[in-house]
Amino acid sequence: MAKGIRFVAGVAGLAVVVAGCGSKPKSESSASPTGGATAGAASFSACMVTDTGGIDDRSFNASAWAGMQAAQKSSGAKVSYVQSTSQNDYVPNINSLVAKKCNLIVTVGGLMADATTAAAKTNPNQQFGIVDSASAGNKIFGMQFNTAQGGFLAGYLAAGMSKSGKVATFGGLAIPPVTVYMDGFQEGVKYYNKQKSKNVQVLGWDEAKPKSGSMASSFTDQAKGKSISQNFINQGADIIFPVAGGTGLGAAAAAQQTGGKVSVIWVDTDGCVSAAQYCGVFLSSVTKNVSGAVQQTVETAAKGQPLTGGYLGTLQNGGTGLAPFHQFESKVPQQLKTELDQVDRAFPAERAHHHAGPGPMTEVSR
């Protein structure tokens, strides 16, 4: 009981300030779009361009398309998509949808920011939305997610569940939507260590030395993801946090071969839903509500309402968080579940302050 009281006292002063590679998303000036059925939107078309992971990446492209489809059902808008197989496809794919006269073009992924910005300048009357990038002017509506918060919970969970005292993480590419997750994960482990006087180690990432981080250089190469994960396992890691889209399925495959000795925390979607064949190794997932943000954006535009400001997903508004434990439900101690709930409630979005550049987490009183 005394330990629990000390933990609550520590959490009461918690607000996240995670630093690292690139700026974390900051809250926009306007409220997020609101959903709801849209009458008379049958003539409205919303078109999507995938990133290189493709429509079935079990991650943010698939989630964005699910949001488009949900908006079609709720609003009557007509939705479609084109796939990018390489970054060279971004510009021609966007231009093809402009020529198609789509009312709203949604581009998926921060890597598409330059191509989207260029298209908006060339076509000033075209409305765009972009996932994992900031708003730009009135014609590019940004949908961003403070996944450092969800990653923090994952780090705390991993540290609390690790038997070896070593956990690991790797990314697809060293870009902010990836490294924000990894920063939060490391900070969560650090916070657990501070609260419990432990020394759980994080392999693969140090936010103070981002250039030395473990990156697969791909969001589709499962073999590379498996190789990286096997290396972590050989070093003693028993929980792996891949932030690499489809590449992360290689981590799940490597964990599956250990016969229960290693588990994985998935990202973006609930792994037990998007990659059910690996549910037995998914301790949990850090969700990013891309589908909800895209759905609401399309619904708002289909109503004829302007898309202003931007969307920021947080723990408070359900934009990020931990998925259920599924097959690990009985294995996660109740005390750890209680502590995770306490940490979750200690994140007031308005007080989550972010800055660029390496540096430690700063705790700010509520």
N, C-alpha and C positions, 0 to 999 in steps of 0.2 A: 504493500500500500504506500509506503514512504517513497519508493522509487517512482510510483505512478504520480504522486503529488509533485515530485521534483520535475518530472517530465512535463506535466501540464504547465508548470511555472515557466519552464524554458520555452515551450511552444507559444505561450501568450505573447512573447515579444518578437515573434518571427514574422518577417516579411522578406520576400526574396529580392536580392540584387545580385543576379548572376552575370558575371562578365565573361569575355572570351572572344572567340573569332567572329567579328562582325557585330553590328548592333542588333539588339533584340527588338521585336515589334513593339511599338508604342501605341497607346490608345489614340484613336482618331477623334476628331472634334464632334462628330455626329453619332447618334445612336445607330446600332446595327439595324438592317432592314427587318421589317416585320412580315411574317408570313400570312397565309390565309387564302382561301379560294378566290379566284379572279374570274369575274364574269366578262364575257366578250373578248377573251384573249386568244381565241382560236387562230387569229391571223398573226399573232406574235411568234416570232421564231427566235430561239436561243440555241446557239451553236458552240461547240466546245472543241478545243485543240488539246490533245493529250501531250504530256511530256514523253520522253523516250521510253519510259517504262511500259507504255501501252495501256489499253483500256482494262486489261485483266492483270494488273500488277499486284493485286491483293493489298493495295496501299492507296495513296492519295489520288491517283487517276481513277481507279475504280470507285472510290468514295465520291469524287466529283461527279462522275457519271450517274451514280445512284441518286445524287441530289438533283441532277437535271431531270431524271426520270420521275422522281417524286414531284417535282414542280410541274411536269407535264400532266400528271394525274390531278394535282390540286388546282391548277390554274387553266389548263387547256392549252397552254403554250406548246408549240411544236419544237421538239428538241432533236439534235443530231450531233455527231462528232466526227472529227478526222483524227487519225493517229500520226504521231511523229515517230519515225524510227531512228532519227539522228537530229542533232541540233540544226543541221542544214535544212530540215523540213519546216522549222518554225515560221519563217517569213512566208514561203509559198503557201503553207497551210492557212495562215491567218489571212493572207491576201485572197485566197480562194473563197473564204467565208465572207469577206467584205464584198467580193463580186457577187456572191450568192444573195446579198442584201439581208443578212441576218440582223435582226434588231439588236441582239445582244451577243457578243462574242466573249466566251469565257476561256481564258488561257490557264493552263494548270502547271504551276511550279515556278519558283523564283528564277530558274534559268531562262524563262521566257520573258522576263521583264524588259530586256532591251528590245526584243522583237515587237513586243506589245506597245512599248513607248513609241517606237519608230512608226508603227502602223497608225497609232492615234494621231501623230503629228501630220501624217500624210492624209488621213481621213478624219478631219476634225468633227464631223457629224456622227461618227460611229461610236456607239457605247461599248465599252469593254469592262469585263470583270477579270480579276486575276487572283489565283490562289497562291498563297505564300509570298506575297510581295505587297508593297505599300501602295496606297492610292496615289495617283498623279493627276492633278487637275480635276476637272469635272467629268472627264470621259474614261478614266480608268479607276474602277472601284476595287480597292484592295481588300482581300480577305486574309488576315494574318492570325496567328495562334501563338499564345504565350506557352509553348510546350516546355519551357524551362520549368514551369510549375508542375506539370504532369510528370516530367522527367525527374524532378525532385522527389516526388512520391515514389517513383520507381527505384530511385537510388536508395531511399530509406528502406523500402521493401526488400530490395536485393541484399542490403547489408544485414537486415534482420533475419533473412532466411539462409544466408550463406553458411555452410558448415566448414568450408576451407579457409574462410577469411579473405578470399580473393574473388572479385567480380570483374567483368570486362565489358567493354563497349567498342564498337567500330561504326564508321559511317560509310555512306556511298561516295559522297564528295564533300570536300571541306567548304560547304556553303552554309550561310546562316540558318536556313530551315533545318539543317542537319545538326550543326554544332550547338544550336540552342538546346536541343534535346540532351546532348551529351554533357553540356555545362550543367544543366539541371540535375542530371543523373549523378555526376561527381559531387555536386553540392549536397544532394540528399544523403550520399554515403558519408560525407564529411560531417553532416549534421547528426547522423546516427552515431558516428564515432564520438562526437562531442557529448551527446546526451548519455551514452552508455559507457564512456571511457574505453572504447574499443579501438582497433586499428585495422579495420577492413580496408583492403587495398583495391584500387581501381586500375585495371590493366587497359591499355589502348587509348587512354585520353588523359591529358592534363591541361585544363583550361589556361594555365599560365604558360604552357608551351604548346600551342595549337599546331605548330608545324610538325611536331613529332607524333601527332595523333595517327591512329590506325585507320586508313581509308582504303576502300576496295576499288575506287575509281570507276565504279559502275553501280547502277541500280537494277541490273538484270543478271549479273554473273553469279549464279548460285554456287558454282564450283569455287570461285574466289571466296565467297562468304563462308563456305565449309572449311576451306583451307585456313583462313584467318581464325575461325572458331576453334579448329583442332589445335592450332598453335596456342591459343589461350588456355584450352583444356590441359594441354601438356605442361603449361606453367602453373596449373593448379586452380584455375577459375572454375567455379561450379554454377555460376549464373551469368548469362550473356545478354547484352542489350544491343541488338543490331539496329542501326538507324540507316537502312540501306535499301528500302523497298524490296523488290523481288530477290535481290542479292542476300537479304537476311534469311530467306528460306534455307540457305545453306547452313546457317547457324542452327536452325531447327533440325535439319538432317543430322548434323554432327551431334547435337544433344541427344537425339533419338537413339543413336548408336551406343550411347553410354549406359543404357539400361536403367535410367532414372537417376543417375549420379549428377547430371547437368540439366539445368532448365533454362528457359529463354523468356525474356520479357519483350513482347512484340511492340510495334509502334503504329500509329495512325489509325488502325482499325482494331477491333477485337479479333485477335488471331484465331480464336476458336471458331469464329464465324467465317473469316476470310480465308483461312488456311486450316480447315478443320482436320485435315490428315495429321497435323502436328499438335493437336489440342493437348495431347498427353504430356507435352514438354513445355507448354505455355503457362508459366506461373501467373502471369497477367499480361495486360497490354496497356500502353499509354495511348489513349484514344485522342484523336484530333477530329473534331466534328466538321470535317470538310463538307460532307453531304448536307448537313443542316445549313451551313453558311451559303452554299451554292443554291440550295433550294429556295431559301429566303430571298436571295439576291435576284433570282429569276422571277419569283413571284412578285416582288416589288416592282421590277421593271415591266413585267407583263401588265400590271395595273396601270401603267402609265405614270408611276411616281418616279421622281428623280432619285438616282443613286448618288448620295452625297456623303462626304466623310469617309468612313471605312468601317470594317468589322474587325474586332479583336476578340478572339476566343480565349477565355480564361477558365480557371477552376470554378469561379463564381457563376458564370453564365453557361457552363456545360461545354465550353469550347475545347476543353482538354480535361483529362482525368484518368483514373484507373478503371479498366474493365473488370468484370467479375473474375474470381479466381478459378471458376469452373472445377476442373478435376483436382485442383490444389486447395479447394475450399476447406477441407478438413485438416489440411496439413499446415495452414497458416495459423499460428497461435492467436487466440482471441486478444491477448494483450497487444500484439503487434497490429491487429486490425483496429483496435481502439486508438492506438497511437497514430496510425495513418489517418483516421478520421479527424483526430485533433490537429494534425499538421494541415490537412485539407482545409479545415475551417479557419486556420490561422493565416490564410492568404487573402487579404482584402485587395482586390484588383487595383483599386485606386492608389494603394500604397506600394505596389510592386514597381520599383524604380530600376531602370536598366541604363547601362552605359556601355560604350564601346571600349575595347582594349582589355588586356589582361589585368586581373586583379582579383582579390578574394571577395567572397560574399560579405556584404555588410548587413547586419541586423538592425532594423529600425523599429522602435516601439510602436505599437498600434495606437 
